[in-house]
Amino acid sequence: MMKKFAKLCLCTAAAAVLATGCGSGDGGEKETESAAQSGQEAQISQGTVTLGNYMGLEITDPDSEVTDEDVENQIEYVLQNNPIQIPVTDRPAQEGDIVNIDYVGLKDGEAFDGGSAEGYDLTLGSGTFIDGFEDGLIGAEVGEERDLNLTFPENYGNADLAGQDVVFEVTVNSITEEQDAALDDDFVQRVSDTSKTVEEYRQEVRESLEKIAQQSAQVQRQNEAIDLAVENSTFEGLDEQVDGEFNDQLDQMEAVLVQNGMTLENYAAMYGMDEEGFKDYMRSSIEDSIKINLVCQAIAEKEDLQVEDADRLEVAALYDLDSPDQLVEAYGQDAVDEAARNVKVMNFLVDHAVLTPAETE
C-alpha cells in the first residue's frame, strides 16, 4: 500500500520531506559555498509570518475503520501477487512461462555495454525486451542455446544501438510456470514471517491495515490543521526566499536530468504538464512549504515545543524505519530535526483542534 505523508516539508510538502535539500538544508550550504567561491556573500532575505488563530481549529476526523471486506481484499491482492512457481521439465517454453537465462548481446561480433546478464528471470510475453527476443525463446528447451538475430528500434534510447542489427546468444537455464496460490497454511507460511495458520494471517493483515488506517487518518488531520493555520496567518517578504529556493532546486533538478539524458520538458510531460506549468507547480509547492515551515517555527517558539527523540522516531516511521539514523546520515541532523519539529507542531494543532466526524456515504 502507498503510504501517505504529513506536510513535514523542508522544501516541498509530503513525501519529499527530506529528499530535496533546499535552502535551509544542504542546498543552502551549497549556495553559500558557491557564493563564497565567487567572492560574494549569499544573502537571501527570509520571509516573516504573523500567526493567526491556530487553537481550536475545526478539522475532519477521518473514518479509520477496517472492515472484513478490506481484510479479504488485501489477502486476495497478496494471493494474486505470490503465485506458486512450478519447474517445467517435460515441455518447451511457452508464452507466460518464466525462463531463467544467460545472454550476451553482440554488435558486429563484439559484446556491447548493458547487453549481457546471467541468471535473468524473464516472463515470455511481458514485452520486457525488444521485439523478437521473447518470441525467439518460445519453444526452447531447458539447457538449449539459441542465437537471436534482432534489430533495435529506430527510436531506442541508446543512440549507439538505435536501428542496429545485433545478435543475442541466449542459454535457457530453467523454465517455470505460475499457478494461482490457494489460501492455506502453506501459503501463509510462505508469505508471512510470523503467522502459521490462515486465521493468524487474517489477524496479522487486519492489524497491519488498522495501523496504516490510523496513520493515514492522523496524517489527514495534520495536513488539514496546518493548512488552516497557514490560511489564518499573514506573510511578508516571501518573494526573494521563494525565488532563491526555486532557482536552487531547478538547477539541481536540471543537472540530474542532463545526467540521465532528459530535458525538463520531457520530465514535465511525464506528469501531464508543459515546462512552464511544471515550473509554476514547483514554485507554488516551494512557497507552500516555506509558509508551513514559518508557521511551524513560530508556533514551536510561542508554545515552547522542543524536539525530542519521539518526534524524530515519528519522522523515521513515515519511511518505515525503526530509527532516524539513516535519515540523519542521508540528509543531516538539522533537516531531520526540522521535520520532527513540524511533526510535533502539527500533532499539537490536532490535539487542540475540534474534530468533526467525516461524512459517510
N, C-alpha and C positions, 0 to 999 in steps of 0.2 A: 504493500500500500504506500501511496505517496504521503510523506509526512508534511504537515502544514506548519509554517513557522510564524512566530510573532514578529512584529516590526521592531527588531532589535537594532537594526540599521546603524552601520558606521558610515556607509556611503549610500547604498540602496537598501530598500526595505526587504524584509522577509528573509528568504533563504540565502541571500548573498551577504549576510551579516558580517562575515569575516573574510569574504573572498575577493574583495575588490581593492583593498589597500588604498583608501582615499586620503585626502589632505590631512586628516587628524591622525593617520597611522603611518604605515611605511611610505605611502605616496608622498606625505608631507616631508618626510625625511629626505626622499629623493629630490623633491622640489628644492628644498633648502640647500642640499648638496650641490645641485646643478647651478643654482644662483651663486653660491659661494665660488664655484669654479670660474664663473664668468665675472667675478669681482663685484657682484651686485647682491643686495640683501633681498631675500624673498619675504616680502611683507604683504600679505593679503588681508584686507580688512575683514574682520569676523562680524557676522550678524548678531543682533541682540533680540531678546524676547521680553515681552511684558506678559506675565501669566494672567490668564483669565480664570474663570471658575474651573476647578478640577476635582472638587469634592462633591459627592452625591450625584455623580453623572448617571443618567438613565441609560442603561445598556441592556441588550438582549441576553438572556440566559439560554444558550442553545440546548436542544434535546440531545443527550449523550447516551440514551438507552440503546442497548444491544439486544436485538431480537433473536429468536431461534432461527428465523429465516436468514439473518445476517450470518450466523454461525455456519449454517448449511451451505450458503453461497460461498463463503470463504473456503470451506472444506472442498467443495466442488472445484473451485479455482486451483487449489493445491493438487487435487487429483489430476486435472487436465494438464498441469504443468510438470507432473512427475510420472510419466508413463513407464511401464515395465519395458526394459530393453532385453530382447531375446537374441542370442547369437544365431546367425544363419550359416549353416554348413552344407545344406542339401540342395541349394539352388543358386543361380547367379543373382547379382544385384538388380533391383527394380526400383522404379520411382517411389519415393517415400522412405527408402532404406537409408540408414546411416552407414557410410563407408569410411573406415579409417584408412587414410592414405599417406604415403610419402610421395612428394612430387618435386620435380626440378623443371623450371621454365628456361628454355633456351631460345636465344635470338641470334641468328647467324652462327649457330653452333656454340655460343657462349652463354653461360648462365647469367641472367640479369637480376639486378637487385630487387628483392621483395618477391621473387618468383619461385621460391623454394620453401618447403616445410616438411617436417616429419611428424607422423602420428596425428595428422589433422583429421578431425571428425567433420564430415560433410554430408548434409542431408540432400539426397538427389531430388531435384525438383524445387529446391529452395530459391534458386536464382542467385546464389551467393557469388558464384564465379561467372566469368564471361561466357557468352553464348557458346554452346558446343561442349564445354568442359563436362558438365554434369551429364548431359545426354550421352557423351562419349564413354561414360563408365557404366551405363545401363547394359546389363548382360555380362559384366565382368565377374570372374570367379575370385574367391579368396586366394591370394598368392599370385594372381595374374599381373603381368606388366603390360601397360598399354602406352603407346605414343599418340598424343592428341595433337593434330595439326590444326591450329586455330589462328584467328585474326582478331587483334584487339579493335574495339570500336574506334571510329574516327574521332569521337568526342571524349575519349578516355582521358582521365585527369592527368596522367603522366605523358607529357608530350613526346618523350623518347619511345613510348610504346604505342601511342595512338596510331591506329591504322596499320600496325606492323604485323607481319606473319611470324608466328612463334611455334615452338613445339614444347609440349609438356610431357615429360617422361613420368608416368604415374605407376606406382605399385599399390595394389589393394591389399592391405594387411588384414582387414576383417570386415564383415558385413553384419549389421544389426538391424532388426526390425522392432518397431514400437507397438505395444498393445496397451489399451486403456487399463489403468490400475483399478482394483476394487478396494473399497474401504473396509479393510480388515486389520487385524493386529499386526500382520507382517508389514503392511503398508505404513501403519503408524510408526513402527519401529525404524522404518527406513527414512522417514521424513522428520521425525522428532527426536530431540536429544533427551527428553525427559519422560514422555508418555510411552506406556507399553500396550495399552488397550484403546479401543475406539472411544469408549466413554471417557477415559482420561484425556484423550486427544481433544474431544469436544470441549471439555472443560478448559484445556490449555488454550484452545482457539478463542473461546469466549473471554477468558481473562486477558488475552492479548488484544482482542478487539475493544474490550472495555477500557483498557489502558490508553489505546490510541484515541478512542472517542473522547475520553476525559481530557487528554492532552489537546485534542483539536478544539474542544469546547472552550478550554481556557485560553487558547491562542485567539479564538474569535472574540472572547471577552476583552482580552488585552488590546487587540487591534482596534476594536470599537471604542474602548476607553481612551486610548492615546489619540485616536483621530478626533474625538470630541475635545480633548484637552488642547490639541493643536488648533482646532477650529475656534475655540474660545480665547485664544491668545493672539497677540499682535506682534509683528516682527518689523525690524528696521535693519537696513544696511545689508541685505542678503545678496544683492546682485553680484558684488565682487567675489564673495566667497563661492557662490554657485558657479560663476564663470571659471574661477580658478580650479575648482574640483572637476568641473565638466571637461575643461581642456586637458587636465592631467589624466583623467580616466580615458578620454577619447584617444590621446596619444598612446597610452598603454594598450588599448584595445586594437588600434590600427597596427601597432608594432607586432602584436601577436598574430593578427590576421595576415599580415605580409609574410610572416614566417610559415604560415600554413597555406600560402598561395591563394588567399582570398582577399576580396575588397570589402569595404564597409557596405557598399551597395548590395553585394551578394549576401552578406550576413543579414542585413535588414530584410532582404527578400525572404529569408528563411522564416521570418516572423510575420510575413504578410505586410511589410511596410516598405516605403521607399526610404532613401537615405535621409532626407530631411525629416520625415515623420519619425524615424528611429531616433534621430538626434533630439527632436522635441520631446519624445518619450523619455529619453535618457536624462535630459536636463530637468524635466519635471520630477523624475524619480529622485534625482540628487537634491533638488530643492525640498521635496517632502522629507527626505532623510535628514537634511540639515535642520529643518524645523523640529522634527521629532527629537533629535539629539539636543537641541537647545532647550526644548521643553523638559526633557528628562533630566538634564543637568540642573535646570533651575528648580525643579520640584525636589530633586535629591538634596540640593543645598538648603532649600527652605524647610524641608521636613527632616533634615539631618539623617538621610538614608545612606548608610555606609555599606559598601560592597563586602560581602562575606563569602566564605568558601561554598556555602549552599547555593548562592546565586551563580557562582562560576560553574558549579555542577549542573545547574539547570540549563545553562547555555550548552554545556557538553552533551546533555541528554538530548537536545534538539538534533544533534548529529549522531545519535546512538553511540555515544562514547561514555565510558564509565568515569573518565577523568578529563579535566580541561588541559592536561599537559600537552597533548598532541596539538591542540589549537594554539596554545601558547608558543609552542615550537614553530608552528607554521606562520602565525600572524603577530606574535608578540604579546607580552603581558598587558600592555596598555589597551590594545584592541579588545582582548578578552574581558578586561575589567570594565571597559566602556559598555560592551554588550551586556555584561552582568548587571551593571548599574541600570541600564534601560529595562531589563527584565524586572529588577526589583521595583522600579518606579511603576511599571505597568501593573505588576501584582498589587502594589499599594493602591493604585487607582481602582482596580477591580474590587479590592477588599472594602473600599469606601464608596462603592457605586450602589445604585438602586437597580436590582436585577428584575427584568420583566421576562416571564416565560415566553419562549418562541412560539409563534402561532403554528398550529398544526393544521394540515390539510384535511 
